């Protein structure tokens, strides 16, 4: 038998590391239980509604990278809870997506709940999001921000970017800009036949899912009605 003699400092170190391991394990267990509960709730909801549910779609984001720049950012990209179905005659795919940017103490985790549609029209590549302080700073130092002199409220509220500025300007007609002034704080992007809208939050629970679809449909209809 091998006996180990530890100093008081060694014992304290073991206790500290052991405590950290227990806490980390406890957090991981809680997260696993919550994820399992969410998965089962979505499964039951989709079975009742006739939707398709996938707990995860590994690598799915790569198929939509041309539509949304978020899918090429950071690391640890995970396309998780996915609900596919039809609402009001329109097929949709709702999903939760997570990724991490930065490193060390500067690392930051991101999560969105999104809706993806296939349209009967072709869109220029664009990315529209609320304009915050960092966006204004980026634009000041030369970052793209497509503004409209005749829509100051829209230009103050949103940062609009796109590969073909002329085509993006043509897409965002005065009527469409006015609708987004009324909606406020929307995140939407598109390219080709795909349109995507999202919230900076988890995919909503089943009891809030219809409201989520309705809010997304308002955005989708803005691009199907000229």
C-alpha positions in Angstrom: 0.0 0.0 0.0 1.3 3.4 -0.9 0.7 6.2 1.6 0.6 9.8 0.5 1.4 12.5 3.0 -0.1 15.9 2.2 0.8 19.2 3.8 -2.0 21.5 5.0 -1.5 23.5 1.8 -1.9 20.4 -0.3 -5.1 19.4 1.4 -6.5 22.9 0.9 -5.6 22.7 -2.8 -7.3 19.3 -3.2 -10.4 20.6 -1.4 -10.6 23.7 -3.6 -10.1 21.7 -6.9 -12.5 19.1 -5.7 -15.1 21.7 -4.9 -14.6 23.3 -8.3 -15.1 20.0 -10.0 -18.2 19.3 -8.0 -19.7 22.6 -8.9 -18.8 22.3 -12.6 -20.3 18.8 -12.6 -23.4 20.1 -11.0 -23.8 22.9 -13.5 -23.3 20.4 -16.4 -25.9 18.1 -14.9 -28.5 20.9 -14.5 -27.9 22.0 -18.1 -28.3 18.5 -19.4 -31.5 18.0 -17.5 -32.9 21.3 -18.7 -31.9 20.5 -22.3 -33.6 17.1 -22.0 -36.8 18.7 -20.6 -36.9 21.2 -23.5 -36.3 18.5 -26.0 -39.2 16.4 -24.7 -41.5 19.4 -24.6 -40.7 20.3 -28.2 -41.2 16.7 -29.2 -44.6 16.5 -27.7 -45.6 19.9 -29.2 -44.4 19.0 -32.7 -46.2 15.6 -32.5 -49.4 17.4 -31.6 -49.0 20.0 -34.4 -47.7 17.7 -37.1 -44.4 19.5 -37.3 -41.0 17.8 -37.7 -38.6 18.1 -34.8 -34.8 17.5 -34.8 -32.8 17.9 -31.6 -29.8 19.0 -33.7 -28.6 19.4 -37.2 -24.8 19.3 -37.1 -23.2 21.3 -39.8 -26.5 22.7 -41.1 -25.2 26.3 -40.8 -22.7 25.7 -43.5 -25.5 25.3 -46.0 -26.8 28.8 -45.2 -23.6 30.7 -44.8 -24.3 32.7 -48.0 -27.6 33.8 -46.5 -26.4 34.9 -43.0 -23.0 36.1 -42.0 -23.5 34.8 -38.4 -23.0 31.3 -39.6 -19.3 32.0 -40.4 -18.5 33.8 -37.1 -16.6 32.4 -34.2 -16.3 28.8 -33.1 -18.3 26.1 -31.4 -21.1 26.6 -33.8 -24.2 24.5 -33.0 -27.5 24.3 -34.9 -29.8 22.7 -32.3 -33.6 22.5 -31.7 -35.2 22.6 -35.1 -38.9 22.7 -35.9 -40.1 22.4 -39.5 -43.6 22.8 -40.7 -46.2 24.9 -42.4 -48.0 28.0 -41.0 -50.8 29.7 -42.9 -49.8 27.7 -46.0 -46.2 28.9 -45.8 -43.4 26.3 -45.0 -40.9 27.4 -42.3 -37.9 26.2 -40.4 -37.5 27.4 -36.8 -34.3 26.7 -35.0 -31.9 27.7 -32.2 -28.3 28.5 -33.0 -25.3 29.0 -30.7 -21.7 30.0 -31.2 -18.8 31.6 -29.3 -16.6 34.6 -30.2 -13.4 35.8 -28.7 -11.1 33.9 -26.4 -10.1 33.7 -22.7 -11.8 36.3 -20.6 -13.0 38.1 -23.7 -15.0 35.1 -25.0 -18.7 35.6 -25.4 -21.5 33.1 -26.0 -24.3 33.9 -28.4 -27.7 32.3 -29.0 -30.5 33.2 -31.4 -34.0 31.8 -32.1 -34.6 32.1 -35.8 -37.0 31.5 -38.7 -35.9 30.5 -42.1 -38.1 30.6 -45.3 -37.6 29.8 -49.0 -39.2 32.6 -51.1 -40.6 32.6 -54.6 -38.3 35.5 -55.5 -34.5 36.2 -55.5 -33.0 38.6 -53.0 -29.7 40.4 -53.1 -27.4 39.5 -50.2 -28.2 41.8 -47.2 -28.0 42.0 -43.5 -30.2 44.3 -41.4 -29.9 44.7 -37.6 -30.6 47.4 -35.0 -27.9 50.1 -35.0 -26.1 50.3 -31.7 -23.2 52.3 -30.5 -20.6 49.9 -31.9 -22.3 49.9 -35.3 -22.1 53.7 -35.4 -18.5 53.6 -34.5 -17.8 51.0 -37.1 -19.6 53.1 -39.8 -17.6 56.1 -38.7 -14.3 54.3 -39.4 -15.5 53.1 -42.8 -17.6 50.1 -42.0 -20.6 49.7 -44.4 -23.9 51.2 -43.4 -26.4 51.9 -46.2 -28.3 55.0 -45.3 -31.2 56.7 -47.0 -31.5 60.5 -47.0 -35.3 60.3 -47.3 -35.6 57.9 -44.4 -33.7 59.4 -41.5 -35.6 57.4 -38.9 -34.8 54.1 -40.6 -31.2 55.0 -41.1 -30.8 56.0 -37.4 -32.5 52.8 -36.2 -30.8 50.2 -38.4 -27.5 49.2 -39.9 -28.0 47.8 -43.4 -25.2 46.0 -45.2 -25.0 44.1 -48.5 -22.5 43.0 -51.2 -24.4 44.8 -54.0 -25.3 48.2 -52.5 -27.4 49.2 -55.5 -29.4 46.1 -55.4 -29.9 46.4 -51.7 -31.1 50.0 -52.0 -33.6 48.9 -54.7 -34.9 46.1 -52.4 -35.5 48.5 -49.5 -38.1 50.7 -51.1 -39.7 53.6 -49.2 -42.7 51.4 -48.2 -40.4 48.6 -47.0 -38.3 51.0 -44.9 -41.4 52.5 -43.4 -42.6 49.0 -42.3 -39.3 48.4 -40.6 -39.5 51.7 -38.8 -42.9 50.5 -37.5 -41.6 47.1 -36.5 -38.4 48.3 -34.8 -35.5 46.3 -33.4 -35.7 43.6 -36.1 -32.9 41.3 -37.3 -33.3 40.0 -40.8 -31.0 38.9 -43.6 -31.3 37.2 -47.0 -29.7 36.0 -50.2 -31.1 34.2 -53.2 -34.3 32.5 -52.3 -33.7 32.4 -48.6 -34.9 34.9 -45.9 -34.0 34.6 -42.2 -35.3 36.5 -39.2 -34.2 36.1 -35.6 -34.3 37.2 -32.0 -31.3 37.4 -29.8 -32.8 34.8 -27.5 -33.6 31.1 -27.2 -36.2 29.4 -29.4 -39.5 30.2 -27.6 -41.4 27.7 -25.6 -44.4 26.0 -27.2 -46.9 28.3 -25.5 -45.1 31.3 -27.1 -44.4 29.7 -30.4 -47.4 31.0 -32.3 -46.5 34.6 -31.4 -43.0 34.0 -32.6 -44.4 32.7 -35.9 -46.7 35.7 -36.2 -43.9 38.2 -35.6 -41.7 36.5 -38.1 -44.5 36.4 -40.6 -44.8 40.2 -40.5 -41.2 40.4 -41.5 -41.5 37.7 -44.2 -44.6 39.4 -45.7 -42.6 42.7 -46.0 -40.4 40.9 -48.6 -43.2 39.2 -50.5 -45.4 42.2 -50.9 -44.2 45.1 -53.1 
